């Protein structure tokens, strides 16, 4: 059992107004200490997590934390300081230290707050916080139901355990350009992992659910049975021969392809010239018909946010529109480097400056069913697990270990392991076909994806 509390963490949670008032006081002191401009952020969180294996408790952790980060600007110089000590004496010293640091660092011609005209004036209510505070007993009930269901599957022989967790975060941002905003969010999770088989022939698999509201978590019995069935299905894998074949990505891992795109269009990398897509804006980089959307306003979305980390409005946007790359993910700094305007994708913590990041991203569903997609393949691979992260963001070269099931004449025939998939992301993007089975389960989502012409390195 472990419990962690930050200094001066008060039992009664500060209201949004209290947090913003405290930030205003810090900003006023920063200006008095010599800052030309400043912004500040409070992040407060509570979490509870519990794990059991074979019916015995293995982990119980509760954590409470609070941090305040202050960023000051002196001309074109910036510095950031943070503290978890909210005592008046500690906060009184913070601005002077930050200003002294800013005067000592080199100039950054691209740093600075957003222009007041860019700021969000109002924002939507996104239903991001479940006020349920689950008890240890409730989390125990969830993990036991999930693990018991997984172990009940015929062929399951051992368990790596099940875990459940809860977290709540409160964020407040204020800046000398006039922005004030605050919101709260919650997160619930449940996972289970089991093994099937015996000795050196054992195979492992898992399932998990992650939601904003406790009531939206997947049924633990269904979750456990799915994990157990997946583990059993992987028993007695065979090797595959090296070939160039169609590869189908299960929705559980197809979102990784979308993740590679998101990483490649991050404005910071584009400004440095370190992305393989740096010259691709406005070009067709996916097959026709492929749309990829960033949606920060999805109700109960895992990555939803009413405004970005610099106080700019957030809006739904098509990153890929009918195969064409339409935009970079930009914060103010990367936008200035590129001669553009931020599109509200700044994300930040209390101890670092803002940087571009996505919200809820998904690839739109296609028109073909998963069964049709697989049925058209004479020989290929259906991938259910990826291993390693061999992706070169500069060149787009792709090489990752994989496991799954061999496709023979339109049917899944036998499990396959110890293969490597290789290619280049530019070619992979161009040869994607999306199925019609999109489900919103993660922060990044995609339907089943078929990628033609991938190199499979096997026996």
C-alpha positions as CSV (number, residue, x, y, z in Angstrom):
1,X,0.0,0.0,0.0
2,X,1.3,3.4,-0.8
3,X,-0.1,6.9,-0.3
4,X,1.4,10.1,-1.5
5,X,0.4,13.7,-0.6
6,X,2.0,16.9,-1.7
7,X,2.9,19.7,0.8
8,X,0.0,21.9,1.9
9,X,-2.6,19.9,0.1
10,X,-5.8,21.1,1.6
11,X,-8.7,18.7,2.2
12,X,-11.3,21.1,0.7
13,X,-10.6,21.4,-3.0
14,X,-10.0,25.0,-4.2
15,X,-12.8,26.2,-6.4
16,X,-12.0,27.4,-9.9
17,X,-12.5,31.0,-8.7
18,X,-10.1,30.5,-5.8
19,X,-7.5,29.0,-8.1
20,X,-7.8,31.8,-10.6
21,X,-7.6,34.4,-7.8
22,X,-4.4,32.8,-6.6
23,X,-2.9,32.9,-10.1
24,X,-3.8,36.6,-10.5
25,X,-1.9,37.3,-7.3
26,X,1.1,35.5,-8.6
27,X,0.9,37.3,-11.9
28,X,0.7,40.7,-10.2
29,X,3.8,39.9,-8.2
30,X,5.6,38.8,-11.4
31,X,4.9,42.1,-13.1
32,X,6.1,43.9,-10.0
33,X,9.3,41.9,-10.0
34,X,10.1,43.1,-13.6
35,X,8.3,40.7,-15.9
36,X,6.9,42.2,-19.1
37,X,4.3,39.4,-19.4
38,X,3.5,36.2,-17.6
39,X,1.2,33.2,-17.4
40,X,0.6,30.7,-14.7
41,X,-1.0,27.3,-14.3
42,X,-2.3,25.3,-11.4
43,X,-2.7,21.6,-11.7
44,X,-4.3,19.5,-8.9
45,X,-5.0,15.8,-9.0
46,X,-6.2,12.9,-6.9
47,X,-5.9,9.3,-8.0
48,X,-6.6,5.9,-6.5
49,X,-5.5,2.6,-8.1
50,X,-5.9,-1.0,-7.0
51,X,-4.5,-4.3,-8.3
52,X,-5.2,-7.9,-7.5
53,X,-3.7,-11.2,-8.8
54,X,-5.3,-14.6,-8.3
55,X,-7.8,-13.0,-5.9
56,X,-5.1,-11.4,-3.6
57,X,-4.5,-7.7,-3.4
58,X,-1.1,-6.7,-4.8
59,X,-1.4,-2.9,-5.1
60,X,-3.3,-0.1,-3.4
61,X,-2.1,3.4,-4.1
62,X,-3.6,6.8,-3.5
63,X,-1.9,10.0,-4.6
64,X,-2.8,13.7,-4.1
65,X,-0.8,16.4,-5.7
66,X,-0.8,20.1,-6.5
67,X,1.6,22.2,-8.6
68,X,1.8,25.8,-9.7
69,X,3.9,26.8,-12.7
70,X,4.8,30.4,-13.5
71,X,6.2,31.4,-16.8
72,X,7.6,35.0,-17.1
73,X,8.9,37.0,-20.1
74,X,11.5,39.7,-20.0
75,X,11.7,41.0,-23.5
76,X,12.3,37.9,-25.7
77,X,13.6,35.8,-22.8
78,X,11.5,33.4,-20.8
79,X,11.8,31.3,-17.7
80,X,9.6,28.8,-15.9
81,X,9.5,27.9,-12.2
82,X,7.1,25.6,-10.4
83,X,6.3,24.7,-6.9
84,X,4.0,22.4,-4.9
85,X,4.2,24.6,-1.9
86,X,1.3,27.0,-1.9
87,X,2.2,28.7,1.4
88,X,2.1,32.5,1.0
89,X,5.8,32.9,1.8
90,X,6.8,30.4,-0.8
91,X,4.6,31.9,-3.5
92,X,5.9,35.4,-2.7
93,X,9.5,34.3,-3.6
94,X,8.6,32.6,-6.8
95,X,8.2,35.6,-9.2
96,X,11.5,37.2,-8.3
97,X,13.3,33.9,-8.9
98,X,11.6,33.5,-12.3
99,X,12.5,37.0,-13.4
100,X,16.1,36.5,-12.4
101,X,16.3,33.3,-14.4
102,X,14.7,35.0,-17.5
103,X,17.3,37.7,-17.5
104,X,20.1,35.1,-17.5
105,X,18.9,33.0,-20.5
106,X,19.4,33.6,-24.3
107,X,16.7,35.4,-26.3
108,X,14.0,33.3,-28.0
109,X,12.5,35.4,-30.9
110,X,9.5,33.1,-31.1
111,X,8.4,32.9,-27.5
112,X,5.6,35.0,-26.0
113,X,1.9,34.9,-25.0
114,X,-0.9,34.7,-27.5
115,X,-2.3,38.0,-28.8
116,X,-5.4,39.0,-26.8
117,X,-7.5,38.9,-30.0
118,X,-6.7,35.2,-30.3
119,X,-8.0,34.2,-26.9
120,X,-11.1,32.1,-26.2
121,X,-13.9,34.2,-24.8
122,X,-16.3,31.4,-24.0
123,X,-16.1,27.6,-24.4
124,X,-18.4,24.6,-24.4
125,X,-19.4,22.4,-21.5
126,X,-18.0,18.9,-22.4
127,X,-19.2,16.7,-19.5
128,X,-15.6,15.9,-18.6
129,X,-15.9,15.3,-14.9
130,X,-17.7,12.5,-13.0
131,X,-17.9,13.5,-9.4
132,X,-18.1,9.8,-8.3
133,X,-15.3,9.1,-5.9
134,X,-15.1,5.3,-6.0
135,X,-14.3,3.4,-2.8
136,X,-11.6,0.7,-2.5
137,X,-14.5,-1.8,-2.2
138,X,-15.9,-0.7,-5.6
139,X,-12.5,-1.0,-7.4
140,X,-12.0,-4.4,-5.7
141,X,-15.3,-5.6,-7.1
142,X,-14.3,-4.6,-10.6
143,X,-10.9,-6.2,-10.6
144,X,-12.2,-9.5,-9.1
145,X,-15.0,-9.7,-11.6
146,X,-12.7,-9.1,-14.5
147,X,-10.0,-11.5,-13.4
148,X,-12.5,-14.3,-12.3
149,X,-14.1,-14.0,-15.8
150,X,-10.8,-14.2,-17.6
151,X,-9.7,-17.2,-15.5
152,X,-12.9,-19.0,-16.2
153,X,-12.1,-19.3,-19.9
154,X,-11.1,-22.8,-20.7
155,X,-7.4,-23.0,-21.5
156,X,-6.4,-20.0,-19.3
157,X,-3.8,-21.3,-16.8
158,X,-2.4,-18.3,-15.0
159,X,-3.0,-14.6,-14.4
160,X,-0.9,-11.5,-14.5
161,X,-3.7,-9.7,-12.5
162,X,-6.3,-7.1,-13.0
163,X,-6.1,-3.4,-12.1
164,X,-8.7,-0.6,-11.7
165,X,-8.1,3.1,-11.1
166,X,-9.6,6.5,-10.8
167,X,-8.3,10.0,-11.2
168,X,-9.5,13.5,-11.1
169,X,-7.6,16.6,-12.3
170,X,-8.3,20.3,-11.9
171,X,-6.6,22.8,-14.2
172,X,-6.6,26.6,-14.0
173,X,-4.8,29.0,-16.3
174,X,-4.4,32.7,-16.1
175,X,-2.2,35.1,-18.1
176,X,-1.3,38.8,-18.2
177,X,-2.9,39.0,-21.7
178,X,-6.3,38.7,-20.0
179,X,-7.0,35.0,-20.3
180,X,-8.7,33.2,-17.3
181,X,-10.0,29.6,-17.6
182,X,-10.4,26.5,-15.5
183,X,-12.0,23.0,-15.9
184,X,-12.0,19.6,-14.3
185,X,-11.7,16.1,-15.7
186,X,-12.0,12.6,-14.5
187,X,-10.7,9.2,-15.6
188,X,-11.6,5.6,-14.8
189,X,-9.7,2.5,-16.0
190,X,-10.0,-1.3,-15.8
191,X,-7.6,-3.8,-17.2
192,X,-6.9,-7.6,-17.0
193,X,-4.1,-9.8,-18.4
194,X,-4.0,-13.6,-18.3
195,X,-1.9,-16.5,-19.7
196,X,-3.0,-19.6,-21.5
197,X,-1.1,-22.9,-22.0
198,X,1.8,-24.5,-20.1
199,X,5.6,-24.1,-19.9
200,X,7.3,-22.6,-22.9
201,X,4.1,-22.8,-24.9
202,X,2.3,-20.2,-22.8
203,X,0.7,-17.1,-24.4
204,X,-0.5,-13.9,-22.9
205,X,-3.2,-11.4,-23.8
206,X,-5.2,-8.6,-22.2
207,X,-8.1,-6.2,-22.5
208,X,-8.8,-2.9,-20.9
209,X,-11.4,-0.1,-20.8
210,X,-10.8,3.6,-20.2
211,X,-13.5,6.2,-19.7
212,X,-14.4,9.6,-18.3
213,X,-17.4,8.3,-16.4
214,X,-17.4,5.2,-14.2
215,X,-20.8,4.2,-15.6
216,X,-19.3,4.0,-19.1
217,X,-16.6,1.4,-18.2
218,X,-17.0,-1.8,-20.1
219,X,-18.7,-4.6,-18.2
220,X,-15.8,-6.4,-16.2
221,X,-17.1,-9.9,-17.0
222,X,-17.2,-9.2,-20.7
223,X,-13.8,-7.6,-20.5
224,X,-12.3,-10.6,-18.7
225,X,-13.8,-13.2,-21.0
226,X,-12.4,-11.3,-24.0
227,X,-8.9,-11.2,-22.5
228,X,-9.1,-14.9,-21.7
229,X,-10.4,-15.9,-25.2
230,X,-7.7,-13.8,-26.9
231,X,-4.9,-15.6,-24.8
232,X,-6.3,-19.0,-25.7
233,X,-6.6,-18.2,-29.4
234,X,-2.9,-17.4,-29.5
235,X,-1.7,-20.9,-28.4
236,X,0.5,-22.9,-30.7
237,X,1.6,-20.1,-33.0
238,X,3.4,-20.8,-36.2
239,X,6.1,-18.9,-38.1
240,X,5.3,-17.1,-41.3
241,X,7.5,-17.0,-44.4
242,X,9.0,-13.7,-45.6
243,X,6.7,-12.2,-48.2
244,X,5.0,-9.0,-49.4
245,X,1.3,-9.4,-48.4
246,X,-1.8,-7.4,-47.4
247,X,-1.8,-6.8,-43.6
248,X,-4.9,-6.1,-41.6
249,X,-4.7,-4.2,-38.3
250,X,-7.1,-5.0,-35.6
251,X,-8.8,-1.8,-34.1
252,X,-6.9,-2.4,-30.9
253,X,-3.6,-1.5,-32.7
254,X,-4.8,0.3,-35.9
255,X,-4.8,3.6,-34.0
256,X,-1.0,3.4,-33.9
257,X,-1.0,4.2,-37.6
258,X,-3.0,7.4,-36.9
259,X,-0.6,8.1,-34.0
260,X,2.4,8.1,-36.4
261,X,0.7,10.7,-38.6
262,X,0.0,12.9,-35.5
263,X,3.6,12.7,-34.5
264,X,4.7,13.7,-38.0
265,X,2.5,16.8,-38.2
266,X,3.5,18.3,-34.9
267,X,4.4,21.9,-35.5
268,X,7.6,21.7,-33.4
269,X,9.1,19.0,-35.6
270,X,7.9,20.7,-38.8
271,X,9.6,24.0,-37.7
272,X,12.9,22.0,-37.0
273,X,12.6,20.2,-40.3
274,X,12.8,16.8,-38.6
275,X,9.6,15.2,-40.0
276,X,9.2,13.1,-43.1
277,X,6.1,15.1,-43.9
278,X,7.7,18.5,-43.6
279,X,7.1,19.3,-47.3
280,X,3.7,17.6,-47.6
281,X,1.2,20.2,-46.5
282,X,-1.7,20.4,-49.0
283,X,-0.7,17.1,-50.6
284,X,-2.5,13.8,-51.0
285,X,-0.7,11.6,-48.5
286,X,-3.4,9.0,-47.9
287,X,-5.7,7.2,-50.2
288,X,-8.7,9.0,-51.5
289,X,-11.7,8.7,-49.1
290,X,-9.6,8.7,-45.9
291,X,-10.5,11.4,-43.4
292,X,-8.8,11.9,-40.0
293,X,-10.4,14.3,-37.5
294,X,-9.2,16.0,-34.4
295,X,-12.1,16.7,-32.1
296,X,-11.4,18.4,-28.8
297,X,-15.2,18.9,-28.1
298,X,-16.3,15.3,-27.9
299,X,-18.5,14.9,-24.9
300,X,-16.8,12.6,-22.3
301,X,-13.8,12.3,-24.6
302,X,-10.6,11.1,-23.1
303,X,-8.6,14.0,-24.5
304,X,-11.3,16.7,-24.8
305,X,-10.5,20.2,-23.7
306,X,-12.5,23.4,-23.8
307,X,-9.5,25.6,-24.6
308,X,-5.8,24.9,-25.2
309,X,-2.8,25.4,-23.0
310,X,-2.4,29.0,-24.1
311,X,-6.0,30.0,-23.7
312,X,-6.9,29.7,-27.4
313,X,-10.2,28.3,-28.5
314,X,-10.3,24.6,-29.6
315,X,-12.3,23.5,-32.6
316,X,-12.9,20.3,-34.6
317,X,-10.7,20.0,-37.6
318,X,-10.0,17.6,-40.4
319,X,-6.3,16.8,-40.4
320,X,-6.7,14.6,-43.4
321,X,-9.5,15.5,-45.8
322,X,-10.2,12.9,-48.5
323,X,-6.5,11.9,-48.3
324,X,-5.1,15.4,-48.3
325,X,-3.0,16.8,-45.4
326,X,-4.6,20.1,-44.4
327,X,-2.7,21.4,-41.4
328,X,0.0,21.2,-38.8
329,X,-0.7,20.9,-35.1
330,X,0.5,24.3,-33.8
331,X,1.0,26.2,-30.6
332,X,2.0,29.9,-30.6
333,X,5.7,29.4,-30.7
334,X,5.8,26.8,-33.6
335,X,3.3,28.9,-35.5
336,X,5.5,32.0,-35.3
337,X,8.5,29.9,-36.4
338,X,6.5,28.8,-39.5
339,X,5.0,32.2,-40.2
340,X,1.5,30.9,-39.3
341,X,-1.1,31.4,-36.6
342,X,-1.7,28.9,-33.8
343,X,-4.7,26.6,-34.4
344,X,-5.3,25.9,-30.7
345,X,-3.2,22.8,-30.1
346,X,-1.0,23.9,-27.3
347,X,-0.6,21.6,-24.3
348,X,1.4,22.3,-21.2
349,X,2.3,21.2,-17.7
350,X,3.5,23.3,-14.8
351,X,7.2,22.9,-15.4
352,X,7.6,23.3,-19.1
353,X,6.5,25.7,-21.8
354,X,3.5,24.9,-24.1
355,X,4.0,22.5,-27.0
356,X,1.7,21.2,-29.8
357,X,-0.4,18.1,-29.0
358,X,-3.6,16.5,-30.4
359,X,-6.9,16.0,-28.7
360,X,-9.3,13.2,-29.6
361,X,-8.2,12.0,-33.0
362,X,-9.9,9.4,-35.1
363,X,-9.9,8.0,-38.7
364,X,-13.4,8.0,-40.1
365,X,-15.1,4.7,-40.8
366,X,-14.9,3.3,-44.3
367,X,-17.6,1.6,-46.3
368,X,-16.4,-2.1,-46.3
369,X,-17.0,-4.5,-43.4
370,X,-14.1,-6.3,-41.6
371,X,-15.4,-9.6,-42.9
372,X,-15.4,-8.3,-46.5
373,X,-11.9,-6.9,-46.0
374,X,-10.4,-10.1,-44.8
375,X,-12.5,-12.2,-47.3
376,X,-10.8,-10.6,-50.3
377,X,-7.3,-11.7,-49.1
378,X,-5.8,-14.9,-50.5
379,X,-2.8,-14.8,-48.2
380,X,-2.0,-12.2,-45.5
381,X,-1.7,-11.3,-41.9
382,X,-4.2,-10.1,-39.3
383,X,-2.3,-8.2,-36.7
384,X,-3.5,-8.1,-33.0
385,X,-0.3,-7.0,-31.3
386,X,2.7,-4.8,-32.1
387,X,6.0,-5.1,-30.4
388,X,8.7,-2.3,-30.2
389,X,8.7,1.1,-31.7
390,X,11.0,1.0,-34.7
391,X,9.7,4.0,-36.5
392,X,12.0,6.7,-37.8
393,X,10.1,10.1,-37.7
394,X,12.7,11.8,-40.0
395,X,12.6,9.3,-42.9
396,X,9.2,7.5,-42.2
397,X,10.9,4.1,-42.2
398,X,8.8,1.6,-40.4
399,X,9.9,-1.7,-38.8
400,X,8.0,-3.3,-35.9
401,X,7.5,-6.7,-34.5
402,X,4.0,-8.2,-34.7
403,X,1.8,-11.1,-33.8
404,X,-1.6,-12.1,-35.0
405,X,-3.3,-14.7,-37.2
406,X,-2.6,-15.9,-40.7
407,X,-5.2,-15.2,-43.4
408,X,-5.7,-18.0,-46.0
409,X,-8.3,-17.7,-48.7
410,X,-10.3,-15.1,-46.7
411,X,-10.2,-16.9,-43.4
412,X,-8.2,-16.5,-40.2
413,X,-6.5,-19.9,-39.9
414,X,-3.7,-20.1,-37.2
415,X,-1.9,-17.8,-34.8
416,X,1.4,-16.3,-36.0
417,X,4.2,-14.8,-33.9
418,X,7.8,-13.5,-34.2
419,X,7.3,-11.6,-37.5
420,X,8.4,-8.1,-38.4
421,X,6.4,-5.7,-40.6
422,X,8.5,-3.3,-42.6
423,X,7.8,-0.4,-45.0
424,X,7.7,3.3,-45.2
425,X,4.9,5.4,-43.7
426,X,4.4,7.3,-46.9
427,X,3.7,4.1,-48.7
428,X,1.6,2.7,-45.8
429,X,-0.6,5.8,-45.7
430,X,-1.2,5.6,-49.5
431,X,-2.3,2.0,-49.3
432,X,-4.8,2.1,-46.4
433,X,-8.4,0.9,-46.7
434,X,-10.6,1.5,-43.7
435,X,-13.4,-0.8,-42.5
436,X,-16.8,0.4,-41.2
437,X,-16.3,-0.8,-37.6
438,X,-15.0,2.4,-35.9
439,X,-15.6,2.4,-32.1
440,X,-14.5,5.3,-29.9
441,X,-12.6,3.5,-27.1
442,X,-9.2,5.3,-26.8
443,X,-7.8,8.8,-27.1
444,X,-6.8,7.9,-30.7
445,X,-9.2,5.6,-32.6
446,X,-9.3,3.9,-36.0
447,X,-11.4,1.1,-37.5
448,X,-9.9,-2.1,-38.8
449,X,-7.3,-1.1,-41.4
450,X,-6.0,-3.0,-44.4
451,X,-2.6,-2.1,-45.8
452,X,-1.6,-3.6,-49.1
453,X,1.9,-4.5,-50.0
454,X,3.7,-4.6,-46.6
455,X,6.9,-6.5,-46.2
456,X,6.6,-9.3,-43.7
457,X,9.9,-10.7,-42.5
458,X,9.5,-14.1,-41.0
459,X,11.2,-17.5,-41.2
